[in-house]
Amino acid sequence: MDWGLDADVPTALEGRSTSNMPAKKSSSAASVLSTWQEKLSNQSLTVGIMGLGYVGLPLGLLYAEKGFNVIGVDPDERRTKVLNQGKSPIRHIKSERVSAAVKSGKFTATADPKDLSKVDAVLICVPTPLTKQREPDLSYVESSAEWVAANVRPGCLVVLESTTYPGTTRDIVAPILKKAGLTPGKNVYLAYSPEREDPNNAKFSTASIPKVVGGTDATSGKLAAALYEVIISKVIPVTSAEVAEAAKLLENIFRSVNIAMVNELKIVFDRMGIDIWEVVNAAKTKPFGFMPFYPGPGLGGHCIPIDPFYLTWKAREFDISTKFIELAGEVNTNMPYFVVQKLQDALGSKGKSLRGSKILLLGLAYKKDVDDFRESPTLKLMEILERHQAKVTFNDSYIPQFPGDHHFPHLAPRKSVPLTEKTVKAADAVLICTDHTNVDYTALAKWASLIVDTRNVLPKGGKNVFKA
């Protein structure tokens, strides 16, 4: 790869000071990269991971499996204890991988940020949610950056992976580092590389998904790209951190807008008596110019329901109204209400009202075969149904208990009920919210008096099956 090295950039990779004071200007950018690549080649570089969740843990395991020492930092002491015991707190990440990494001595989890003083690079993988006012909540990024600034040595590479608006790395993280005496491009290096995790995707894993990387300066971008190249099959360097930040938003806005379109078409075609899933399946036979998206009960997960609003918020700074993005968000946000209306209609066809009815929600996870309920539309459905005074239970074999989250603390604690003939027959209606593959849908259709299917998992035409 042609690195296009910039000249006369100081480094602290060699002869580091133990304080956070700027290091002596001892070498050029070429020397910095040469030293960096040598450390990567002989695996003497130590990688720090801030946040050991769905993004950070897979990255940490990959580096450990490649022979690098990894220090994972997470404020949740229960999580770090479980990981150090060789167990995985995340269903789709096998405990065998964690155990092997821990036993090799290459992976250690800690709740103490002081351990970041031992790392050569630290990847920040923390949540970036929205506030109740649908504005960016960067508190996790800011607190993580403060931990990093207070503890890393000069010469360290800092990479933000959390999804955010363009300018966050340069305008939020860099000033926190500078306040601690660490200036990006001089005695510390700073870059952005968006996470692209898709939990439980059998086709693509962390190592096989191309990685976009952009630095706040040229040297930082080159160091970050080299760091990722040892674990990722393809790295795509871009000219700045802002380009990398914007690329991630584009990816998820693209999905949000297209899902909104097909969700709106579902409502239109439903009124016309046309099956939207049959329409999509017919349209996708065109071998060019069409990409299938499928409707659902609403948007879920840590990305698509949230990320578009990061750009919407930032665009206001430039006097731009992102009407297209906001309209898509409005359509997707209203889908749970459409589903509840379809459920009411289905119950009405049986001479029942929603009030007082026993509703069994099938699937709490935001998508099939994962244990992740972040932003799950099932939670909004549960809230709406209980507001209508329905009696709501849920079943999800991957989530035995819902502990609550920042949006729906009032719905917790709540345990999953077993999916048996008895529990199904006791319900006035079963609402299929998540299409987990381990469910016996044939038995479900046989036992249930009424099913409302939002995921098209049951065949059309059953007397007790309604589509929503």
C-alpha positions, 0 to 999 in steps of 0.5 A: 500500500502507498502510504504517502508519508507526510514529513517531520511528524514527531513520535513517542513510540520509541523511548516513551515517557511515563507521563502525559507530557509531549514526547521529544521530536525524535523522528519522521512520520516514516520512522513512526510507521516503520516502528509501528509495522515492526511492532505489528509484525513481531506482535509486541504491540498491546491493544486496548478495547474500551467497551466489551459489548457486541463491537468491542469483544469480537475485536478484542478476541480477533487481536488475541487470536492473532497473538497480540496482548489485549486489555479490555476495559469495561466499567461493568465489573460483572461482565469483566469477571465473566470474561476472565472466567472464560465465559461469553456474556453474548450468545452469538460469541462462543464461550470457547473463543473467550476461554481460549483467549483467556487461557492463552494469556493474550486477553484480559478484561478489567474495570480499571482504566489505569490498565490503559497505561499498558497499551499502544492502541486503544479502540473505543467501542461504546454506545451512542444512543439518543436522548429523549429529545432525539438528540445525540447522547455522546456521554459514553464517548466523552467519558471513555475519551476522558479515561483514555486521556488520563491513562494512555502513554504518549505515542498511543493510537486512539480510534473511535468506533462508535457511530456518530455525526461527522466531526465528533472525533476531531471536535469532541475526542481531540479536545479531551486528549489535548486537555491532558497534554496529548495533541493528535498528530504529535504525541498521540494519534487519533482516527475513526473507524466505524463498526460494522457488526451484524450479530449472528450473521452467518455470511459475514463476520468481523474479520471478513467485513471491510473496514473503513478508516480515516484519521484526523491527520495523515499519519494517524490514518495510516497507523490505524489502517495498519493496525486493522490490516492484521485482523481484517481481510480488507481495509479501506483508507479514506482521507479524513475521520469525517469521511469515515463518520459520514460513510457509516451514517450513509450506510444506515440511512440508506437502510432506514429510508428503504425500510420506511418505503417498504413499510409504507407500501405495506400499509398501502397494499394492505388496504388494497388487499395485496400481500407486500411480501409477495410483491417484494419477492416478485420484484426481486426477481429483476436481476438489476436495479432493485434491492429487496427490503422487507417490512416489519413491526418497526425498527430495532437494533443499535444502529438503524433507529438511531444513527440517521438522527445523528446526521439530522441533528448535525445538519441543523448546524448548517441550516439544512432540514433533512426532510427525507430522513425525518420522514423515514423515521416517522414512518418507521416509528409509527409501524408498531401502532399499525400492528396494534390496529391490525391486532385489534381488527383480528380480535374484533373478527373473533368478537373480542376487544383488545382491552382485557385480552391476553396477548402473547408476544413471540420474540423480544429480540430486535431480530431473529436468533440474537439475544439483543433487545436494544430498540426492539419494536416488541418493547414499544408494542408491549407498551402500547398494548398495556396502555390499552389494558391488554394482558401481555406476556412474551416468549423469547428463548434467547432472552429469558428475562427482560431487565429493562432499558433506558427507554422502557424501565417501566416494563421490567422486570419480566420473564419469558414464559415457556412456549407450550401448548398450554401457554399458547392456548391460554392467549387470546392472540399470539403476535409474532414480533421476531421470527426466531428459527428455533420456534415450531411454527407448525405447532404454534399455528395448531395451538393458537386461536389467533395469530397476527404475523408481522414477519411473514413466517406463516403461510397465507390463508390459515383461518386463524392467521392474520398478517400485519 
